[in-house]
């Protein structure tokens, strides 16, 4: 019996990824969450971090800043306007994103919630090696 379930990652412009997978880890506000086949139905929001999908074909890793997640009947749907395949990100793009996030983080008028989100974004981007 297969341990796979369906994963689909979509942006407003286009589908980014669609495949069967056997485990997906997502960065939710509740913490890192690993999803396996027959996981209880779920709706949650994403914070900055990595979406990591494991399958027989290999592993895929995506950087995401925000989004929503819905899991129902072994169909995992991730909607985000900011998801990027880590393999397709350049060092220049990553450095620019870090600098922009650090400028926003150091703004004295920024609220605590925004600092929390930006700190995850900065830390995650610094983990990417190109």
KOLTI-277945 format. One line per 10 residues: number of its first residue (from 1); their letters; for each residue x, y, z of C-alpha. Coordinates in nm, 4 decimals, padded with zeros to 6 digits. Example, Ala and Ser with C-alpha at 12.3 -4.5 7.8 and 13.67 -1.06 7.14 Angstrom:
BEGIN
1 = as = 01.2300 -00.4500 00.7800 | 01.3670 -00.1060 00.7140
END
This chain:
BEGIN
1 = xxxxxxxxxx = 00.0000 00.0000 00.0000 | 00.1339 00.3392 -00.1002 | 00.2374 00.5878 00.1692 | 00.2075 00.8775 -00.0766 | -00.0334 01.1693 -00.0849 | -00.0831 01.4575 -00.3275 | 00.0963 01.7909 -00.2906 | 00.0196 02.1002 -00.4937 | 00.1897 02.4389 -00.4474 | 00.0243 02.7271 -00.6310
11 = xxxxxxxxxx = 00.0912 03.1008 -00.6708 | -00.1582 03.3472 -00.8200 | 00.0438 03.3409 -01.1439 | 00.0948 02.9678 -01.1925 | 00.1262 02.6259 -01.0342 | 00.4777 02.5810 -00.8898 | 00.4828 02.2125 -00.7970 | 00.2519 01.9138 -00.8213 | 00.3524 01.5626 -00.7252 | 00.2914 01.2653 -00.5057
21 = xxxxxxxxxx = 00.4994 01.2858 -00.1914 | 00.5448 01.0790 00.1217 | 00.6281 01.3614 00.3650 | 00.6037 01.7395 00.3644 | 00.7374 01.9738 00.6313 | 00.5882 02.3221 00.6483 | 00.6749 02.6340 00.8548 | 00.3466 02.7216 01.0251 | 00.3000 02.9805 01.2982 | 00.2429 02.6884 01.5361
31 = xxxxxxxxxx = 00.5933 02.5604 01.4523 | 00.7423 02.3212 01.1986 | 00.4821 02.0650 01.1009 | 00.5487 01.7364 00.9229 | 00.2633 01.5885 00.7260 | 00.2318 01.2218 00.6323 | -00.0378 01.0226 00.4556 | -00.3693 01.0072 00.6448 | -00.2855 01.3157 00.8543 | -00.5919 01.4718 01.0153
41 = xxxxxxxxxx = -00.7548 01.7485 00.8060 | -00.5800 02.0785 00.8545 | -00.6015 02.4479 00.7698 | -00.3163 02.6765 00.8787 | -00.1059 02.9767 00.7819 | 00.2606 02.9790 00.6818 | 00.5347 03.1956 00.8260 | 00.8694 03.2492 00.6523 | 01.0648 02.9258 00.6201 | 01.1113 02.6180 00.4040
51 = xxxxxxxxxx = 00.8555 02.3820 00.2577 | 01.0351 02.0480 00.2222 | 00.8771 01.7703 00.0170 | 01.0139 01.4166 00.0142 | 00.9193 01.1606 -00.2476 | 01.0495 00.8603 -00.4377 | 01.1713 01.0995 -00.7111 | 01.3846 01.3011 -00.4665 | 01.3533 01.5941 -00.2311 | 01.2322 01.9444 -00.3167
61 = xxxxxxxxxx = 01.2830 02.2568 -00.1078 | 01.0957 02.5859 -00.1399 | 01.1399 02.9201 00.0369 | 00.8101 03.0756 00.1407 | 00.7270 03.4013 00.3180 | 00.3554 03.3505 00.3718 | 00.0603 03.1478 00.2581 | -00.2198 02.9147 00.3511 | -00.2257 02.5391 00.3786 | -00.5213 02.3066 00.3427
71 = xxxxxxxxxx = -00.5022 01.9307 00.3866 | -00.8061 01.7141 00.3261 | -00.8359 01.3489 00.2151 | -00.4612 01.3171 00.1454 | -00.4568 01.6249 -00.0772 | -00.2237 01.8990 00.0480 | -00.2781 02.2390 -00.1139 | -00.0391 02.5267 -00.0447 | -00.1316 02.8733 -00.1725 | 00.1303 03.1485 -00.1584
81 = xxxxxxxxxx = 00.2304 03.4581 -00.3504 | 00.5914 03.4293 -00.2347 | 00.7011 03.0672 -00.2816 | 01.0293 03.0041 -00.4696 | 01.2161 02.6854 -00.5493 | 01.5471 02.7135 -00.3606 | 01.7339 02.5530 -00.6537 | 01.6309 02.8458 -00.8755 | 01.7319 03.1257 -00.6368 | 02.0541 03.3161 -00.7066
91 = xxxxxxxxxx = 02.2991 03.4462 -00.4477 | 02.2311 03.8002 -00.5694 | 01.8552 03.7563 -00.5220 | 01.9011 03.6072 -00.1747 | 02.1399 03.8837 -00.0643 | 01.8977 04.1523 -00.1870 | 01.6100 03.9894 00.0025 | 01.8200 03.9731 00.3214 | 01.9222 04.3393 00.2925 | 01.5622 04.4490 00.2336
101 = xxxxxxxxxx = 01.4365 04.2454 00.5309 | 01.7146 04.3764 00.7578 | 01.6300 04.7377 00.6645 | 01.2641 04.6750 00.7493 | 01.3610 04.4953 01.0734 | 01.5722 04.7929 01.1871 | 01.2920 05.0432 01.1287 | 01.2097 05.1898 01.4714 | 00.8366 05.2091 01.3894 | 00.8006 04.8377 01.3180
111 = xxxxxxxxxx = 00.5555 04.6363 01.5278 | 00.6530 04.3243 01.7229 | 00.4543 04.0920 01.4947 | 00.6385 04.2277 01.1884 | 00.9751 04.1866 01.3663 | 00.8839 03.8261 01.4492 | 00.8034 03.7511 01.0842 | 01.1081 03.9357 00.9502 | 01.3415 03.7545 01.1897 | 01.2210 03.4187 01.0505
121 = xxxxxxxxxx = 01.2647 03.5491 00.6952 | 01.6200 03.6687 00.7579 | 01.7264 03.3518 00.9396 | 01.5780 03.1282 00.6695 | 01.7385 03.3189 00.3835 | 02.0773 03.2993 00.5548 | 02.0461 02.9173 00.5601 | 02.0282 02.8967 00.1806 | 02.3570 02.8002 00.0183 | 02.3869 02.8575 -00.3533
END
